[in-house]
Amino acid sequence: MGKMANEKGLERKTKIVVYLSVMIALAGIGVILQVVMTTGSPVERCTRIIIKSNEYSCLLSLAVKSENSSICTMLPLDYENMCYMQIANETKNASLCMKITNSSQKQKCLNGIAIFENSTQDCTLENTTNNSACYTAVALRTTNQSICNYITNQADRSICKSEVLTKLAFLYKNISYCENVSSVSNHSVIQAVIENVSNLQLENVTSSFGISELETNETYSPKEFCIFGVSYLSNNQTYCKYITETNLQELCMSFIPLSRKATNMTTNYTQQLENCNLAGSYEELCKETVLLGKAVQTENLSICHLLEQENETIGNTCYSSLAAKEQNSSICLEIRNTTIQNACISAINLNGTIGIEEADKVISNMQDKLNMAAKLFIRQQLYAAPTIIRFHDDTDGISGAYAIYKALKQNFQASSINIIWLMHRSIAYTETDYQNDLLLANGFESIERPLLFITDFGTSEESTGIEHAADKFNIIWLDHHPVPQQFKWEKLENYINPWLFGGDSNITAGFITTEFASKFGDLDAKRIIQASFIGDYSAYVRPDQEARELATIFDLATSDSRTVGSHSGNLSPETIEGILKDKTKMNELISYAENKMTELLDNAILGIKIHKTENATIYVVDFEKIRKDDKERYPLPGRFASKLMERTETLGDSSSVVVLHFGPFISMRVGKGLKEKVNLLKTIEMIKDDLGNQIASSGGHLSAASIKLKSEENKKEVIARLVEELKKQISRT
């Protein structure tokens, strides 16, 4: 011991920290308390602990368990704030939140109580008048305008009331609430209108004015903006007449036909066209969009022809929208612009024939489990428990992580030090992953067990680390990969997978995780979910331009994080958020990704090996010959295999299989024309019967799967056996 006491420098400190971390993890704070609790009061026993961090943890635990906030004053400032927060949320006493000196933590504390209780709280602050944000947050969450009266600052009180009234107006689609919306709250009311309008805008329809017109005209009164929003949400042009400002009234008259409702309900198009006469400078565009809605709703191709004669852009939109609704790619051939025509055809190929209602049904079956998991997640955040969020390194995985980040940002601190984001580059959660996570969690102090959140990977018999993790962590696990028989999911209370709820892998992990995140935050869920669908080629994909752009950024960033400024190999959703806010940077990255992908696809088509059967084609591709520079990470081989499959389908060959190999890996993708015949997981099992000693691991979905070989020596033999087995499956009727 004397020798250890004399050691100097970083090595000594590191050893002590690691030693203490392991001791805490193995023994727990409870054991430390038990050792010292022999004489004296509980507080005195805590203060006898020599190591300060353990003394603070002891006092913090004692304060929370006894609900005695006076003990908090004995702690350093950071611990004191945490102490007030935890007792406040345990007792649902908002006045304790006001003792927190850190403003963001204070708001987090108040928001947390509102989430759990959905009730009014005492937002009175001692020695400060800055209580407006607290009262406004509670008033909005409960839609109780009277709470705003507690705000002493007249301008803030007016804003609070206006925001609540606007929310009520939108909720009940009643313009009478707009009457008392104040003139001092332009920006907040305008943002509420824009958010609701953009969430309802007709899919596949774009315009030159739209949202940008609203954003650049904050001189309109909030009252009339509120009326505009209700008019749009209720699809009622009559309400527009209550707007006195001419330009906004005209905008309202012309904007309503863009509503998704305009093409999803029985509509008097003649009356709408007459109402367009009131749209002033927007009259022509108003009439075009009404006719567009009629063409799509009534499935009338001749209207699209008329629109194209007047405006080619609107005509192309009409063809694309009608083709998507009817799932008929032949309509796309009416489009003369080759690029737009190909995009239209590609969208139909991706859409499949399964309606989104089926996906909603599966998600509905998951709601009880999702609610239970969300409640655990919220509790962990309120107690600032160490939270490790592992997401798979692809578009689907980052989609879910990004949804959680956006939801956390609204009510908690998404970049809080207790939250660790880890991009996972494997299909399994191994013993090494567990040891790393345990070491990370040991760097934090909390009376709650740490939380391990996994999305879009791990459902595999190779996830050897999860059993040990279950002893040390609370676990939430959202995945969509097929559940192997050997995988003991029953032991995991918060394991949620569509295969257990009547669905399949078309219900992406990003979809499930976004639905989970929506339990504690308001999200632009559609765009994120569609990005995950695009990334995993789900049958439920309904692509639009924004979703495609988001999916491209997700794909590029997870393939090569260096392109978005992350050189550690890891990636956080906060980095993604920074890219999305910088439109110039975002467009540059999208252009780079699209050009790179097109170049490699063109090379692949030239160097592909073709195996023909009577009813299908098997394409074998050596990815290493296509991507000549092995230092480049974009695109990753598995994702390139999916893009190559998409290219073959765009060219009209949907009855095909892509087998792409690189190093010791083999990736396979099945075209939609063969999905009923070919099951890649069964194919792999058949290969294992003959060549199992050469396969290190495997996994994936029925139509998208991968194999990792123990070495490259026998790769040709394995590929030949794969092609043989695929031909057998294809030939079966």
N, C-alpha and C positions, 0 to 999 in steps of 0.2 A: 504493500500500500504506500510506503514511504517513497518508493521509486516513482509510482504513478503521481503522487502529489507534487513531485519536482519536475514533471514533464512540462515543457513549454510549448507555446505556439498553437497553430491551427490544428495539428494532428491530435493534440490532447483534447481540445474543445470538441473536435469532430467525434472522437471516441466517446466522450461523455454524453454528447447529444444523442448519438446512436444508441448507446447503452440505456439512457433514460427512456428513449422512445420505445425500445423493445420492452423494458420493464413495465412501462405504462400500458402498453398493448397487452402484455401477458397477465399482469396483475390487476390492472384497472385502478381507477381513482378510488373506487370503493374499498379495495384492499388497503391502500395507503391510509385511508381514514380509519379503518379498523385497527391498524397497528398503533396509531397515535391516540386512539380514543380509550384511554385507560383511566385518567383522572381529570378533574376540572370540568368546566362547562364545554359544550361543543365548540364554541368560538375559540376558547383558550387552546383546545386540542389542535385546532387548525393552525393557530399561530405558532405552535411549536414545531411545525414542519420546517426543516432547514431549507429545502429547495423552494425558492420563492414561487415558481410557476405552479408547483403542487400545492403550496399554501393558498394561492389565489383560487385554484380550482376547488379546493376544499371549502373555502369560504363561499364561493359562488354556488356550489352544490348545496351547501347548508342554507343559504339565503333563499334559494328557489324552493327547496323541499319544505322549509318552514314558512315560506311566503312572507319573509321578514325583510323588507326593503332597507331597514336601518343598517343591516350588515353590508349592504352595497357600498356604503360610505367608507368602509375600511379597505376598499380595493383601489388599485390604480385606475386612472380615468377610463381606459379601454375596457377593463373588466367591469368597472362600475356601470358603464353604459350597457354592456351586455347583461349585467345583473338586473337592471331596471327593465330591460326589454323582455327578458325571460319571465320575470315575475308578473309583469303587466299582461303578457299574453297567456300566462297560466291562470291568472285571476280575472282576466278581461277587464282590468282597471286602466283605462286610458290615461288617467292623471299621472301614472308612473312614467308613461312615455314622455311626458313633458319635462321630466327631470334629466332626460338624455341630452347631453350637450352637443353631440354630433347631429346636425340637421337632417342628413339623409337617413341616419339610423332612426331618428325620431319619427320621420314620416313612414319609414318601413314598419316601425312598431305600431303606429296608428292604422296603417293600411292592413296590417296583419289581423288586428282585432276586427276591423270591418269585414274582412274576408270571412272570418270564422263566425262572427255574430250577426253580420248584416243588420246592424242596429246603430242607433246614435250613441255617441260617446262624449264624455266631457273633454272638450279640447282646450280648456282654460290653461293658459301658460303663466307660470310665475315669472315676474320681472321681464316680460317681453310682450309686445303687442302683435307679434308675427304669428297669429293663429289662423290666418285666412285659409292657408293650404289644407290644414287639418279639417276645418269645418266644411270646406268645399268638397274634399274627397269623400267625407261621410255623407254629405247631402246628395252627391251624385250617385253614390252606391245605393243609397236607400230611396232615391228620387223624392226626398223630403225637403221641400223648399224652405220650410220654417227654420231649419237648422242654420240657414244662411243669416238669419237675424242676429245670431250670436257674434257675427263678425263686426268689429267696431269700425274698421275702415270702410267708408261709404262706397268707394269705387270697387273695392274687393267684394263687398256685400252684393253690389249690383251685378258684378260678373258672376258670382256664385248663383244668384237667382236666375240669371239669364241662361247659364249652362244647364241648370236643372229644368227650366221651362223648355229649352230646346230639346233636351233628352225626352221629356214627356211628350212634346209635340211629335217627335219622330216615332216614339214608341206607340202612341195611340193614333198617329196620322190625323191630328186635330190642330187646325191652324189657330184656334182660339187661344192656345197656349202661347203663340207667337206675339200676341198683342202687347205683352209687357216685357218683351225681351229688350234689354237696355242698349243704348247706343255706345256704351263704354266697352263693350265686349266683342267688338268686331272680329278680332283675330280668332278667338276661341270658338265663336259661333260659326264662323266661316270654315274653320278646320273641321268642325263636326259635320257641316253640310257636305264638304268635299269628300270626307271619309265615307259617308253614307251613299253619296252619289256614285263614287268610284266603285264601291262594293256591288252596286246594282247595274252597272253599265253593261249593255248588251254585248255578249261574247262575240268576238270576231268583227265588231263594228268600231271603226275609228273615225275621229273627226278632227278638224283643224282648230276648233274652238274648245269646247268641252271643259275639262278640268282647268286648263291653263287660263281660260277666260275668267273663271271664278277666282283663281289664285291671284290674278293681277288686278282685280277690281274690288279691293277692300273698302272702297269709298261708299259702296252700297250699304244701306243700313242693316244691322243685324236682324231687325224685325223682318225685313223683306227677304233677307237670306233665309231666315227660318221658314217663311211661307214657301219660298222656292223649294227648300228641302222636303217639306210635307207634300207639296205638289208632285214632286218627283217620286217620292216613296209610295204615294198612293196612286200614281199614274193618272192624276186628275188635272187636266188642263184648265178646268174651271177655276181652280184655286189660283192659277197664275194671274187671273184678272184682279185679284186683291193686291197685287204688287203695283205700286204707283210709279216706280222708276222705270221709264220706258224701255231702256236697253235690257235691264234684268227681266222685265216681263217678256220681251221678245225672246230672250235667251231661254226662259222657262218654257215658253210655248214650243220652241224648237228642240229643247233638250229632252222633254218627256218621251217622245217616240224612241229615243235611244234606250229607254229602260227595258230591262229584260222582260218586264211584265207586258210590254207592248207587243211582244211576240208570243207570249205564253197565256193569253186570255182571249176570250171572245171580244173582239174589238169592232167598233163602228168606224171603219176606215174612212168612209165618206165624211163623217163628222170630224174626224181628226184632220183630214185634208182641209176642211173648211176652217178649222181652228188655226191651221198654219197661216191663213191669210192675216192673222193677228200678230205673226212673228216678225213683222217688219223686215229688217235687213237679213234675218235668218229664215225668211219664208221659203226660199228655194231648197235650202238644206233640210228644213223641216219636212217638206213634202217628199223629198227623196228618202228620208229615213222612215217616214210612215209607209211609203211604198215598199221599202226594204223589209219592214216588219211584216207587211201583208204577204210579200213573196215567200218569206220563210214560214210564216204561220200556215198559210194556205197551200204551201208547196207548189207555187205557180212559177215555173221557169220563164214563162213569157214576160213576166214583170221584170225579171232580171235583164232580159234582152232590151227592154225599153229603157231601164236605168243605165245600161251600158252605153246606149246611144247618146245619152245626155252627159254622163260622167263615167269614164272608164273605171275609176277607182271604186266608186260606189257599186258599179256593175260587178267588178271582181269580188268585192266583199259579199255581194248577193249570191254569186255562184258558190263561193267558199262556204258561206253559212248554210245554204240549201244543201250542198253536198254533204256537209257534216251532219245535218239533221237527218237526211235520208240514208246516210252511210253509203252513198253512191258516188264512186270516184269518177264515173263517166261524165258527171256534171262538171267536174274540174276541167275537162277538155274544152269547155266553152271559153276558158280564160286564155287570152292570146299571149300574155306575158309568160314566158317559159319558167322563170324563177317562181312566180306566184302559183303557176299551174302545178309545178312539182311539189311545192309546199302543201298545196291543197290535197294532192294525191297522197303524199306522205302522211298527212294528218288522218286521212281516212284509213290508211293501212294500219296506223297505230291505234286507232279508236276501237277496233274490234266490233263485236256485236252485242256485248254485255252492257246493260244499262247501269248507270251509277246508283240506281235504287237498290240494286243487289248489294253493292258495297255499303250503302247506308244501313241496310238491314243487319249486316255482320257487325258493323261498328255499334249499332244499337244494342246488340246482344252483349257487347263488351262493357256497356256503360257502368254497371255496378262495380266491376273490377277496376275500371279506370277512375271512378270517383274515389274508391278506397285508396288506390295508389296515389292520387293527387292529394288527398288529405294527409297522407304520410309525408309526401314531398313538401307540402306547405309547412307542416309542423317542423320538419328538419330545418327549413330555412328560417323560421321564426326563432329557433334556438341557435342559429348560426352554426349548426353541426357541419363538420367537414363533409363536403359533397363532391364525389368524383363522378363525372359524367363521361362515359366512354361511348363514342359513336363510331360506326364503321366508316372507313375512308372512301366513301363514294357519295354520289348525289343523294341517294336515299338516306344514308346515315346522317350527313350534314343537314339535310332538310329538317329532320327531327330535332337535332341539336340547335339549329337556328330558331325553330319555333319555341323551344324552351327558353332560349336566350331572350327573345322578344317578350315573352310573357313575364319572365323574371324582371326584366328592365322596367316594367310598368309598376310592379308592386314591391319589388325587392331590389337588391343590387346584383345585376347579372355579372358584373366584373368583381364581385366581392372576393376577398382573399380566401374565404372558406370554400369557394367553388373552383374546382379544377377541371378543365376541359382537356380530354385526351382523345386524339384521333387514333383509332385502333386499326392496325394493318394486318389483321388476321381474322379467320373465321371462328376462332375458339378463344375462350378465356382460360388461360393456362395457369399453372402453379406459379410461374414467374410473374404473371400479371398480378396475381393475388399478393405476392410478396411486395411488389412495387407499390401497390395501392395501400397496403398496410403501413408501409414506411411513410408514405405521403400523409395518411390519416393521422399517424402518430405525431405529426408536427403541429397538431391543433389541440386546443383544449375545449371540451364541451361535455355537458352532462348527458347529451344524447349520443347514442351510437352513431358512427359515421354512416353515410348513405352511399351506396354504390348504385349508379344508374347506368344501365346498358341498353343500347338501342341498335338494332339491325345487325346483330351478329351473335354467335355463341351457342346457338341451338345445335349442339354437336356432342357426340360422346367424347370428343377431344377436349372439352371444356373441363379439365381436371381441377382447376383452381376454385370452382364455384362452391364446392362443398365446404372447404375451409373458409371461404369468404362469408358464407352464411352464418358462421359462428361469430364473426367479428363485425359484420356490417348489416344494416338494414338494406334490402335489395329491391329495386324496381327494375324489371327486365321486360322490354317491349321488343318483340321480334316477329318475323313473318316467314322464316324458313321452315320447311317441313320438319316435324318433330320425330326424330328417330326413336325406335322402341327402347333403346338403352338409355335415353335421356330422361332423368328422374325429375321432371318438372313439377310433379305433385308436391315436392318438398318446399317449393318456392311460392310463398303466399301471393306475391305480386308479379308472377310471371304471366304475361298476356300475349297470346299468339292467335291469329285468326283461324289457324287450323283447329283450334280447340273450341271455336265458336261458329262453326259452319262455313268458314271461308277458306281461302287459300292464299298463295303468295302474291296474288294480284292486289290484295289489301297490303300495301307497303308499310314498312316500319315507320317511314316518314308520315304517312297518313295517320297511323295509330298514335304516334308521338305528338303530332300537331293537335289531334283531338284531345290528348292528355293535357297538353300545355294550355289549351283553351279553357280548362277548368279554373285557371287562376290568372288569365290574361285575355284581353281582346286582341285577336290576331287577324291579319290578312290571310286567313287560313287557306282559301282557295288557291292562291298563287303558290304557296309553299307545298301544298298537297300535290298540285299538278306537277311541280318540279320533281317531286319524289316519284310520281307516276312515270314521268318522262325518263328519269334516270334508270328505273327498273323495268321499263317497257311494259307497264301494267295494262291490262285490258280496259281499265277504267280511265285511261288518259283522255283528256279533252284539251288539247294543246291550244294556247293562245301565245301571242308574242311575248308578253311579260313573263309567263311561266317558262317559255323556251330560253329566254335570256338568263333568268335566274338559274335554270338547270345547267346552262353552259358555264356560268360562273362557278357554281358548286362543283361541277365536273373538273374544271381546270384547277381550281384551288385544292381539291382533295387529291388530284393526280400529282400535281407539282406545286406545293405550297410556296416555293421560291418565287413563283410568278406573281404572288400577291404580297410579297415582302416578308414571308415567314421562312427563315432559313434554318430553323431548328428541327424541321421535319414534322412538327406538331402544328395544329391549326385550331384557332378558336373562332366561334361565331362572331366575336367582336371584330375580328379582322375582316370577315365577310361583310359585316355591317358598314365598315369604313369604305370598302370598295363600292357597295351599292349606293352610298351617299355621294360618291365622287363619279358623276355621270361620264366625265371625260375618260377617266381611268377605266371605268366599267366597259365603255364602248371599245376602247383600245384592246382590252383583254378578250372581249367577245370576238372582235375581228381576228386577233391572233389565233384564238382557238378554232374558229371556223376555217380559216385558211390552212392551218396545220392539219386539221382533220381531213379536209378535202384533198390535200396533197397526198396523204398517206392512203386514203381510200382509192385514189386513182392508181397509185403504185400497186396496191393490193390486187386490184382487178386485173392488172397486167401480169402479175406473178402467181396467180392462184392455181392450185391443182384441183381438177374436177373429177369426181367419181359419179357417174350417171347410173341411176336405176330406172326401172320402167316408169315410176311415178314421181321421182324426186331427184334432187341433186345434192351431193355432199361436197362442200368446198373445204379444202385443206390449205391452210396458210401458215407460212413460216414468218412469224412477226419480226424476228431478229433481222431478216433480210430486208424487210420493209422499213423498219426504223433503224437506220444504219448507225446512228449515234446513240450508244447505250447510256449516255449521260442524260439524255432527255427523258423526262418522266411522263410527258403528256403526248398522246393519251396513253393511259395504262392499257395493257394487253386485253384484259377482260372487257373493258368498256369499248375498246376498239372492235372486239368481236361482235358486240351488240350493234355498233354503228355499221359494221360491214353487213350484218344481217339486214339492217334497215335499208342499206343501199340495194341489196339484192331484191328486197321486196318492192322497193320503189321502181326497180327495173322490170317488175312483173313476175318475179320468181318467189312466191310465198311458200312453195313446197320444197324447202331446202334446209340443210343443216350446215352450220359453220363450225369447223374444228380448227382452232388457232393454237399454235404451240410456240413456246419461247422458253429457252433454258429447260428446267425440269418440269415446267408447268404446261398444262393443256386446258384450254377453255373451249366450251361448246355452247352453241346457241341454236335453238330450233325455231324455224319460221312458223307463222301462224297457221299455215296450211297443213302442218304436220303435228300440231300440238295434241290432237286426239290420238295419234298413232305412236309418237315417240315420247318415252319417259326417260330422261337422262339419268335420273337417280337409279332406276332399274338397270339401265345400260351399264353404269359404273359397277353395280353389284355383280352383274354377269362377268365383267372384266376381272373383278377381284377374285372370282372363283378360279380363274385360270392363271392370272398374273398378280395375285394379291401381294406376293412377296416383293414386287417391284413398286408398289404404290405406298407412299408415305402418308397421304391424307387425301380426302375428297369432301365435296359438299356443294351446296347450291340449291337450285329449284328444279322443278320438273323440266323446264324448258331452258334453263341457264345454269350450267354447272361447271365445276373445275376439278382437275386432278393435279396433285403434286407427286412427282415421281421421286424415288429415293436417289436416283442418278439419271443422267441423260443417256447412258449407254444403250438402254433398251427402249428408247423413246419411239423409234420407228416401229418396233414390234408392237408396242402398246397402241399406237395410232392405227396400225393395220388391223389390229383386233377390234378397235373401236369402230372403224369403218365397216368391218364385217358384221358386227352386232347391229349397227344402225341400219344396214341394208336389210337385215332380217326383220327388224321391227317395222320398217317402212313397207316391206312386201306383204306383211300380214294385213288381211282385210278386216 
